Amino acid sequence: MQIQRKKQIFALCGIVAPILFTLLVIIANFLRPDYSQIYNFVSDLTAGPYAIIQRLNFVIFGILTIGFAFGLRIGLLAPQGRALKAGVWLVMIFGLGVFFAGVFPVDYLSRCPHDLVSSIAFLSIIAAQLLIWKGLKSADGTVWGRYRKYSLISGILSIILLFVLRVAIGGNYQGIVQRAFLAVQWIWIEVTGLKLYFITKRTN
């Protein structure tokens, strides 16, 4: 029972993280009339007036995502194969990367540390989606069956949008393209957290 309770708490971390992050970005945006959701990157909110909001947002999101990864570690199929284990570790690395994106804002050392940890984070979460899809192969026909296909689609869409983002950088619509890319990752975390939570509830 105690393990099930831990699973629920860690699953809630994944459910809460994307929602809280989005709300704080909206709040920070309203406080910055000069900020454009279409042109500016989310990370641009870590510099300038009220920058503390987005810095803390990254830190909190990172901590919640690491907690969510622990939920995946104990909530996925057992015994876990290499792909699942690697996927869970990559979710943890993603959480750490986002955490340090808040520690190193864009106005620190010409944004080099921020860009580095952000790149590592997002490459990790894309790979995690694909590895979890692969690792859940034996789950076809079970409660994880349909989710597995969703994880594959999400991973492929993430790769496509990553290339689109690379092209869009420097253009007038780079901000909105980045948000489309982020939305895929955030929705994947949300859906996975919900899936883990309801599976845990059913097995109580």
C-alpha positions as a Markdown table, in Angstrom:
| # | Residue | x | y | z |
|---|---|---|---|---|
| 1 | Met | 0.0 | 0.0 | 0.0 |
| 2 | Gln | 2.8 | 2.4 | 0.8 |
| 3 | Ile | 4.4 | 1.8 | -2.6 |
| 4 | Gln | 1.1 | 2.5 | -4.3 |
| 5 | Arg | 0.8 | 5.7 | -2.4 |
| 6 | Lys | 4.3 | 6.7 | -3.5 |
| 7 | Lys | 3.3 | 6.0 | -7.1 |
| 8 | Gln | 0.3 | 8.2 | -6.9 |
| 9 | Ile | 2.3 | 11.1 | -5.4 |
| 10 | Phe | 5.0 | 10.8 | -8.0 |
| 11 | Ala | 2.3 | 10.5 | -10.8 |
| 12 | Leu | 0.8 | 13.7 | -9.4 |
| 13 | Cys | 4.2 | 15.4 | -9.9 |
| 14 | Gly | 3.9 | 14.7 | -13.6 |
| 15 | Ile | 0.3 | 15.9 | -13.7 |
| 16 | Val | 0.9 | 19.2 | -11.8 |
| 17 | Ala | 4.2 | 20.1 | -13.5 |
| 18 | Pro | 3.0 | 21.1 | -17.0 |
| 19 | Ile | -0.1 | 22.9 | -15.7 |
| 20 | Leu | 1.9 | 24.9 | -13.1 |
| 21 | Phe | 4.6 | 25.8 | -15.6 |
| 22 | Thr | 2.1 | 27.1 | -18.1 |
| 23 | Leu | 0.3 | 29.2 | -15.6 |
| 24 | Leu | 3.5 | 30.8 | -14.3 |
| 25 | Val | 4.6 | 31.6 | -17.9 |
| 26 | Ile | 1.2 | 33.3 | -18.5 |
| 27 | Ile | 1.6 | 35.3 | -15.3 |
| 28 | Ala | 5.2 | 36.3 | -16.1 |
| 29 | Asn | 4.0 | 37.3 | -19.6 |
| 30 | Phe | 1.3 | 39.6 | -18.3 |
| 31 | Leu | 3.9 | 41.3 | -16.1 |
| 32 | Arg | 6.1 | 42.0 | -19.1 |
| 33 | Pro | 4.2 | 44.2 | -21.7 |
| 34 | Asp | 7.3 | 44.2 | -23.9 |
| 35 | Tyr | 7.4 | 40.4 | -24.1 |
| 36 | Ser | 6.0 | 38.6 | -27.2 |
| 37 | Gln | 4.6 | 35.1 | -27.1 |
| 38 | Ile | 5.1 | 35.0 | -30.8 |
| 39 | Tyr | 8.7 | 36.2 | -31.0 |
| 40 | Asn | 10.4 | 35.6 | -27.6 |
| 41 | Phe | 11.5 | 32.3 | -26.3 |
| 42 | Val | 10.1 | 31.1 | -22.9 |
| 43 | Ser | 13.7 | 31.4 | -21.5 |
| 44 | Asp | 13.8 | 35.1 | -22.3 |
| 45 | Leu | 11.6 | 35.5 | -19.2 |
| 46 | Thr | 14.6 | 34.5 | -17.0 |
| 47 | Ala | 16.2 | 37.9 | -17.6 |
| 48 | Gly | 14.8 | 41.4 | -17.0 |
| 49 | Pro | 11.9 | 42.5 | -14.8 |
| 50 | Tyr | 10.2 | 39.7 | -12.7 |
| 51 | Ala | 12.8 | 37.2 | -14.0 |
| 52 | Ile | 12.6 | 35.4 | -10.6 |
| 53 | Ile | 9.2 | 34.0 | -11.6 |
| 54 | Gln | 10.5 | 32.1 | -14.6 |
| 55 | Arg | 13.7 | 31.1 | -12.9 |
| 56 | Leu | 11.7 | 29.5 | -10.1 |
| 57 | Asn | 9.3 | 28.1 | -12.6 |
| 58 | Phe | 12.2 | 26.1 | -14.3 |
| 59 | Val | 13.5 | 25.0 | -10.9 |
| 60 | Ile | 10.1 | 23.8 | -9.6 |
| 61 | Phe | 9.3 | 22.1 | -12.9 |
| 62 | Gly | 12.6 | 20.3 | -12.9 |
| 63 | Ile | 12.0 | 19.0 | -9.3 |
| 64 | Leu | 8.5 | 17.8 | -10.1 |
| 65 | Thr | 9.7 | 16.1 | -13.2 |
| 66 | Ile | 12.4 | 14.2 | -11.3 |
| 67 | Gly | 9.7 | 13.1 | -8.9 |
| 68 | Phe | 7.6 | 12.0 | -11.8 |
| 69 | Ala | 10.6 | 10.0 | -13.1 |
| 70 | Phe | 10.7 | 8.1 | -9.8 |
| 71 | Gly | 7.1 | 7.3 | -10.3 |
| 72 | Leu | 7.8 | 5.8 | -13.7 |
| 73 | Arg | 10.7 | 3.9 | -12.3 |
| 74 | Ile | 8.5 | 2.0 | -9.9 |
| 75 | Gly | 5.3 | 2.1 | -12.0 |
| 76 | Leu | 6.3 | 0.7 | -15.3 |
| 77 | Leu | 6.5 | -3.0 | -16.1 |
| 78 | Ala | 8.6 | -5.2 | -14.0 |
| 79 | Pro | 11.2 | -6.5 | -14.5 |
| 80 | Gln | 12.1 | -3.5 | -16.6 |
| 81 | Gly | 14.1 | -3.9 | -19.7 |
| 82 | Arg | 17.1 | -1.8 | -20.8 |
| 83 | Ala | 14.9 | 0.5 | -22.9 |
| 84 | Leu | 12.5 | 1.3 | -20.1 |
| 85 | Lys | 15.4 | 1.9 | -17.6 |
| 86 | Ala | 17.1 | 4.2 | -20.1 |
| 87 | Gly | 13.9 | 6.0 | -20.8 |
| 88 | Val | 13.3 | 6.7 | -17.1 |
| 89 | Trp | 16.9 | 7.9 | -16.6 |
| 90 | Leu | 16.5 | 10.3 | -19.6 |
| 91 | Val | 13.3 | 11.7 | -18.0 |
| 92 | Met | 15.4 | 12.4 | -14.9 |
| 93 | Ile | 18.1 | 14.0 | -17.0 |
| 94 | Phe | 15.4 | 16.1 | -18.6 |
| 95 | Gly | 14.2 | 17.2 | -15.1 |
| 96 | Leu | 17.8 | 18.1 | -14.1 |
| 97 | Gly | 18.3 | 20.0 | -17.3 |
| 98 | Val | 15.2 | 22.1 | -16.8 |
| 99 | Phe | 16.2 | 22.7 | -13.1 |
| 100 | Phe | 19.6 | 24.1 | -14.2 |
| 101 | Ala | 17.9 | 26.2 | -16.9 |
| 102 | Gly | 16.5 | 28.1 | -14.0 |
| 103 | Val | 19.8 | 28.2 | -12.1 |
| 104 | Phe | 21.6 | 29.5 | -15.3 |
| 105 | Pro | 19.3 | 32.2 | -16.8 |
| 106 | Val | 19.9 | 33.6 | -20.3 |
| 107 | Asp | 21.8 | 36.6 | -19.1 |
| 108 | Tyr | 24.5 | 34.5 | -17.4 |
| 109 | Leu | 27.7 | 34.0 | -19.4 |
| 110 | Ser | 26.1 | 35.0 | -22.7 |
| 111 | Arg | 23.5 | 32.3 | -22.2 |
| 112 | Cys | 25.9 | 29.5 | -23.0 |
| 113 | Pro | 25.2 | 27.4 | -19.8 |
| 114 | His | 21.5 | 27.9 | -20.3 |
| 115 | Asp | 21.5 | 26.8 | -23.9 |
| 116 | Leu | 23.7 | 23.7 | -23.1 |
| 117 | Val | 21.5 | 22.4 | -20.3 |
| 118 | Ser | 18.3 | 23.1 | -22.3 |
| 119 | Ser | 19.6 | 21.3 | -25.3 |
| 120 | Ile | 20.6 | 18.2 | -23.2 |
| 121 | Ala | 17.1 | 18.3 | -21.5 |
| 122 | Phe | 15.1 | 18.3 | -24.7 |
| 123 | Leu | 17.2 | 15.8 | -26.5 |
| 124 | Ser | 16.7 | 13.6 | -23.4 |
| 125 | Ile | 13.0 | 13.9 | -23.3 |
| 126 | Ile | 12.6 | 13.1 | -27.0 |
| 127 | Ala | 14.7 | 10.0 | -26.6 |
| 128 | Ala | 12.8 | 9.0 | -23.5 |
| 129 | Gln | 9.5 | 9.0 | -25.4 |
| 130 | Leu | 10.9 | 6.7 | -28.0 |
| 131 | Leu | 12.7 | 4.4 | -25.5 |
| 132 | Ile | 9.6 | 4.0 | -23.4 |
| 133 | Trp | 7.6 | 3.2 | -26.6 |
| 134 | Lys | 10.2 | 0.5 | -27.4 |
| 135 | Gly | 10.4 | -0.8 | -23.8 |
| 136 | Leu | 6.6 | -1.2 | -23.5 |
| 137 | Lys | 6.5 | -3.6 | -26.5 |
| 138 | Ser | 5.4 | -6.5 | -24.3 |
| 139 | Ala | 2.6 | -4.3 | -22.9 |
| 140 | Asp | 0.4 | -4.6 | -26.0 |
| 141 | Gly | -3.0 | -5.7 | -25.0 |
| 142 | Thr | -2.6 | -4.4 | -21.5 |
| 143 | Val | -3.4 | -1.1 | -19.8 |
| 144 | Trp | -0.2 | 0.4 | -21.4 |
| 145 | Gly | -0.9 | -0.8 | -24.9 |
| 146 | Arg | -2.5 | 2.2 | -26.5 |
| 147 | Tyr | -0.3 | 4.6 | -24.5 |
| 148 | Arg | 2.7 | 2.9 | -26.2 |
| 149 | Lys | 1.6 | 4.1 | -29.6 |
| 150 | Tyr | 0.9 | 7.6 | -28.3 |
| 151 | Ser | 4.5 | 7.7 | -26.9 |
| 152 | Leu | 5.8 | 6.8 | -30.4 |
| 153 | Ile | 3.7 | 9.5 | -32.1 |
| 154 | Ser | 4.7 | 12.1 | -29.6 |
| 155 | Gly | 8.4 | 11.3 | -30.0 |
| 156 | Ile | 8.2 | 11.5 | -33.8 |
| 157 | Leu | 6.3 | 14.7 | -33.7 |
| 158 | Ser | 8.9 | 16.1 | -31.3 |
| 159 | Ile | 11.7 | 15.3 | -33.7 |
| 160 | Ile | 9.8 | 17.0 | -36.6 |
| 161 | Leu | 9.1 | 20.1 | -34.5 |
| 162 | Leu | 12.7 | 20.3 | -33.3 |
| 163 | Phe | 13.8 | 20.6 | -37.0 |
| 164 | Val | 11.1 | 23.2 | -37.6 |
| 165 | Leu | 12.4 | 25.1 | -34.6 |
| 166 | Arg | 15.9 | 25.0 | -35.8 |
| 167 | Val | 14.7 | 26.7 | -39.1 |
| 168 | Ala | 12.6 | 29.2 | -37.2 |
| 169 | Ile | 15.3 | 30.5 | -34.9 |
| 170 | Gly | 16.0 | 34.1 | -35.7 |
| 171 | Gly | 12.7 | 34.6 | -37.4 |
| 172 | Asn | 9.6 | 36.5 | -36.4 |
| 173 | Tyr | 7.7 | 33.4 | -35.3 |
| 174 | Gln | 10.4 | 31.6 | -33.3 |
| 175 | Gly | 8.6 | 32.0 | -30.0 |
| 176 | Ile | 5.4 | 30.4 | -31.2 |
| 177 | Val | 7.2 | 27.5 | -32.9 |
| 178 | Gln | 9.1 | 26.9 | -29.7 |
| 179 | Arg | 5.8 | 26.8 | -27.8 |
| 180 | Ala | 4.5 | 24.2 | -30.2 |
| 181 | Phe | 7.6 | 22.1 | -29.6 |
| 182 | Leu | 7.3 | 22.4 | -25.9 |
| 183 | Ala | 3.6 | 21.7 | -25.9 |
| 184 | Val | 4.3 | 18.2 | -27.3 |
| 185 | Gln | 6.7 | 17.4 | -24.4 |
| 186 | Trp | 4.5 | 18.9 | -21.8 |
| 187 | Ile | 1.4 | 17.1 | -23.0 |
| 188 | Trp | 3.4 | 13.8 | -23.0 |
| 189 | Ile | 4.4 | 14.3 | -19.4 |
| 190 | Glu | 0.8 | 15.2 | -18.5 |
| 191 | Val | -0.7 | 12.2 | -20.3 |
| 192 | Thr | 1.9 | 9.8 | -18.8 |
| 193 | Gly | 1.3 | 11.2 | -15.3 |
| 194 | Leu | -2.4 | 10.7 | -15.7 |
| 195 | Lys | -2.0 | 7.2 | -17.1 |
| 196 | Leu | 0.3 | 6.2 | -14.2 |
| 197 | Tyr | -2.0 | 7.7 | -11.6 |
| 198 | Phe | -5.1 | 5.9 | -12.8 |
| 199 | Ile | -3.3 | 2.6 | -13.3 |
| 200 | Thr | -2.1 | 3.0 | -9.7 |
| 201 | Lys | -5.7 | 3.8 | -8.5 |
| 202 | Arg | -7.1 | 0.7 | -10.2 |
| 203 | Thr | -4.5 | -1.6 | -8.6 |
| 204 | Asn | -5.1 | -0.4 | -5.0 |
